[in-house]
Every structure is written in C-alpha cells, then in structure tokens.
Amino acid sequence: MKREVFEKMIDKLFPEQKIEVVSYEILEKNKLNENNEWILDTPAVFVDIRCSDFDNKGLYLTEYFTNFTGYEFAINKV
C-alpha cells in the first residue's frame, strides 16, 4: 500500500483527528509454504504519526488498519 493511499484513508476515516504521518516504511515479509519453500507474504507497514488527541491513538490505529486492510501494520505515536 502506498503512503499516499494510507494518508487519504486517514483523512477520510478520521477527518476531525488531525493525524500527521511522520514516517512510512514498507518491509517485505516471507512465509514458509507446505513445500518448505519461502514465498512472499503480505508486507508489513511501519508508520509513525503525530496526533494530539489521545495517547493510545497508535495502538488503536494499528489494530484498525490491520483488520481493515489485511496488511500487518505497526503504527506508533511520536
């Protein structure tokens, strides 16, 4: 998922929250299949955000976007 798409989702889903994406990194993941071969898995997305509303915003958004998109997210508030 591209950073621009993620930022648009944040803006549309949480317009009143004033969330700023500080950093965004995508890391490829692999998994072992039934033939003991390593294959590409869905990537992991690491995001740092700035938000003044409440302290656990990153934890809430991590779970929300992981469930919503199927990608593994790790969102931290900085």
C-alpha positions in Angstrom: 0.0 0.0 0.0 1.4 3.4 -1.0 1.9 6.1 1.5 -0.5 8.4 -0.4 -3.3 5.8 -0.2 -2.8 5.4 3.6 -2.8 9.2 4.1 -6.0 9.5 2.1 -7.6 6.7 4.2 -6.6 8.5 7.4 -8.0 11.8 6.1 -11.3 10.3 5.0 -11.8 7.9 8.0 -10.7 10.3 10.7 -11.1 13.9 9.4 -11.5 15.5 12.8 -8.4 13.9 14.3 -5.6 16.0 12.6 -3.3 13.0 12.2 0.0 13.7 10.5 2.1 10.8 9.0 5.7 11.5 10.1 7.3 8.4 8.6 6.1 5.4 6.5 8.1 2.3 5.7 7.0 -0.9 3.9 9.0 -4.1 4.6 8.6 -7.3 2.6 7.8 -10.5 4.6 8.2 -14.1 3.6 6.4 -17.2 4.9 7.2 -20.9 4.6 4.7 -22.9 2.5 3.8 -26.5 2.7 6.7 -27.5 0.4 9.2 -25.9 2.8 9.8 -23.0 0.3 10.0 -19.4 1.3 7.4 -17.3 -0.6 6.4 -13.7 -0.4 3.7 -12.8 2.1 1.8 -9.5 2.5 4.2 -6.8 3.6 4.4 -5.1 7.0 3.8 -1.4 7.2 5.5 0.7 9.9 4.1 4.2 10.4 4.9 7.0 12.8 2.1 9.5 13.3 1.7 12.8 15.2 -1.7 13.3 16.9 -2.5 15.4 19.9 -5.9 13.9 20.7 -5.2 10.9 22.9 -2.2 8.8 24.0 -3.2 5.3 22.6 -4.1 6.5 19.1 -1.2 4.4 17.6 -2.4 1.2 19.3 -6.0 1.8 18.1 -5.0 2.6 14.6 -2.6 -0.4 14.4 -5.5 -2.8 15.1 -7.9 -0.9 12.9 -5.8 -0.8 9.8 -4.5 -4.4 10.2 -8.1 -5.6 10.3 -9.4 -3.2 7.7 -6.7 -3.9 5.0 -5.2 -7.3 5.8 -1.7 -5.8 5.9 0.3 -6.0 9.1 0.5 -2.5 10.5 2.6 -1.1 13.3 1.5 2.5 14.0 3.3 4.5 16.7 2.5 7.9 18.0 5.6 10.1 18.2 
